[in-house]
């Protein structure tokens, strides 16, 4: 934030970039910083959740105690699975924020670039989350 004058001047030198007042330029930087802060917190919370998964798995009783009926194997597996799912979703939130930060950077050039970049990021994420080869493998019941 201390060198916004230099950064704004650099953007002004780009021929196709829209000229904006300094206040708007600083607001754009704050939005971008907000996205990165959000991504940081989602990633760090995801790491903590994965640590909880490791602790739950590490604290499981010996296999013999499950075989003897002292503990519910399915309940323990469900707990660990729910934690893994929550951690993965939180990690995905961080990734999505990171992807949308690229779209937000386009805003420095023009509002239309922001709209186009946001649409492109949405299309890329849609393809990865709903049309990818990885999703087909995950849906395959043979595994």
C-alpha positions as CSV (number, residue, x, y, z in Angstrom):
1,X,0.0,0.0,0.0
2,X,3.0,2.3,0.5
3,X,3.9,2.3,-3.1
4,X,0.5,2.6,-4.8
5,X,1.7,5.7,-6.6
6,X,4.4,3.8,-8.4
7,X,2.0,0.9,-9.1
8,X,-0.7,3.2,-10.4
9,X,1.8,4.9,-12.7
10,X,2.9,1.5,-14.0
11,X,-0.7,0.6,-14.8
12,X,-1.3,4.0,-16.5
13,X,1.6,3.3,-18.9
14,X,-0.2,0.2,-20.2
15,X,-1.9,1.5,-23.4
16,X,-5.2,-0.5,-23.1
17,X,-5.6,0.1,-19.3
18,X,-8.5,2.3,-18.2
19,X,-7.4,5.4,-16.2
20,X,-8.8,5.4,-12.7
21,X,-8.5,7.8,-9.8
22,X,-6.0,6.9,-7.1
23,X,-8.8,6.2,-4.6
24,X,-10.3,3.6,-7.0
25,X,-6.9,2.1,-7.6
26,X,-6.3,1.7,-3.9
27,X,-9.7,0.1,-3.5
28,X,-8.8,-2.4,-6.2
29,X,-5.6,-3.3,-4.3
30,X,-7.6,-3.7,-1.0
31,X,-10.1,-6.0,-2.8
32,X,-7.2,-8.1,-4.1
33,X,-5.6,-8.2,-0.6
34,X,-8.9,-9.2,0.8
35,X,-9.1,-12.1,-1.6
36,X,-5.6,-13.2,-0.7
37,X,-6.2,-12.9,3.1
38,X,-9.4,-15.0,2.7
39,X,-7.5,-17.6,0.7
40,X,-4.7,-17.7,3.3
41,X,-7.2,-18.3,6.1
42,X,-9.0,-21.0,4.2
43,X,-5.7,-22.8,3.4
44,X,-4.5,-22.6,7.0
45,X,-7.8,-23.8,8.3
46,X,-7.7,-26.7,5.8
47,X,-4.3,-27.7,7.1
48,X,-5.6,-27.7,10.7
49,X,-8.5,-29.9,9.6
50,X,-6.1,-32.3,8.0
51,X,-4.2,-32.4,11.2
52,X,-7.4,-33.3,13.1
53,X,-7.9,-36.1,10.6
54,X,-4.5,-37.4,11.3
55,X,-5.2,-37.2,15.1
56,X,-8.5,-39.0,14.7
57,X,-6.9,-41.8,12.7
58,X,-3.9,-42.0,15.0
59,X,-6.2,-42.2,18.1
60,X,-8.3,-45.1,16.7
61,X,-8.2,-48.2,18.9
62,X,-6.4,-51.3,17.8
63,X,-8.1,-53.5,15.2
64,X,-8.7,-56.2,17.7
65,X,-11.0,-53.9,19.8
66,X,-13.1,-53.3,16.7
67,X,-13.2,-57.1,16.1
68,X,-14.3,-57.6,19.7
69,X,-17.1,-55.1,19.3
70,X,-15.8,-52.6,21.8
71,X,-15.9,-49.8,19.3
72,X,-18.1,-49.0,16.3
73,X,-15.9,-49.3,13.2
74,X,-18.4,-47.5,11.0
75,X,-18.8,-44.5,13.3
76,X,-15.1,-44.0,13.5
77,X,-14.7,-44.3,9.7
78,X,-17.6,-41.8,9.3
79,X,-16.0,-39.3,11.6
80,X,-12.7,-39.5,9.8
81,X,-14.4,-39.3,6.5
82,X,-16.4,-36.2,7.5
83,X,-13.3,-34.5,8.7
84,X,-11.5,-35.3,5.4
85,X,-14.5,-34.0,3.4
86,X,-14.6,-30.7,5.4
87,X,-10.8,-30.2,5.0
88,X,-11.0,-30.9,1.3
89,X,-13.9,-28.4,0.9
90,X,-12.0,-25.7,2.8
91,X,-9.0,-26.3,0.7
92,X,-11.1,-25.9,-2.5
93,X,-12.4,-22.6,-1.1
94,X,-8.8,-21.4,-0.9
95,X,-8.1,-22.5,-4.4
96,X,-11.2,-20.8,-5.8
97,X,-10.2,-17.6,-4.1
98,X,-6.8,-17.9,-5.6
99,X,-8.3,-18.5,-9.1
100,X,-10.7,-15.5,-8.7
101,X,-7.7,-13.3,-7.7
102,X,-6.5,-13.6,-11.3
103,X,-9.9,-12.3,-12.4
104,X,-9.7,-9.5,-9.9
105,X,-6.3,-8.5,-11.3
106,X,-7.9,-7.9,-14.7
107,X,-9.9,-5.1,-13.0
108,X,-6.7,-3.0,-13.0
109,X,-7.0,-2.9,-16.8
110,X,-10.7,-2.3,-17.2
111,X,-14.1,-3.3,-15.8
112,X,-14.8,-5.3,-19.0
113,X,-11.5,-7.2,-18.5
114,X,-12.8,-8.1,-15.0
115,X,-16.1,-9.4,-16.4
116,X,-14.3,-11.4,-19.1
117,X,-11.7,-12.8,-16.7
118,X,-14.4,-13.7,-14.1
119,X,-16.4,-15.5,-16.8
120,X,-13.3,-17.3,-17.9
121,X,-12.5,-18.4,-14.4
122,X,-16.1,-19.6,-13.9
123,X,-15.9,-21.7,-17.1
124,X,-12.5,-23.2,-16.1
125,X,-13.8,-24.0,-12.6
126,X,-17.0,-25.5,-14.0
127,X,-15.0,-27.7,-16.4
128,X,-12.7,-28.9,-13.6
129,X,-15.4,-29.5,-11.0
130,X,-18.2,-30.9,-13.2
131,X,-16.7,-32.2,-16.5
132,X,-13.1,-33.3,-15.6
133,X,-11.6,-36.8,-16.2
134,X,-10.8,-36.9,-12.4
135,X,-14.5,-36.5,-11.6
136,X,-15.3,-39.4,-13.9
137,X,-12.7,-41.6,-12.1
138,X,-14.2,-40.6,-8.8
139,X,-17.7,-41.5,-10.0
140,X,-16.5,-44.9,-11.3
141,X,-17.8,-47.5,-8.9
142,X,-15.2,-50.1,-9.9
143,X,-12.6,-48.4,-7.6
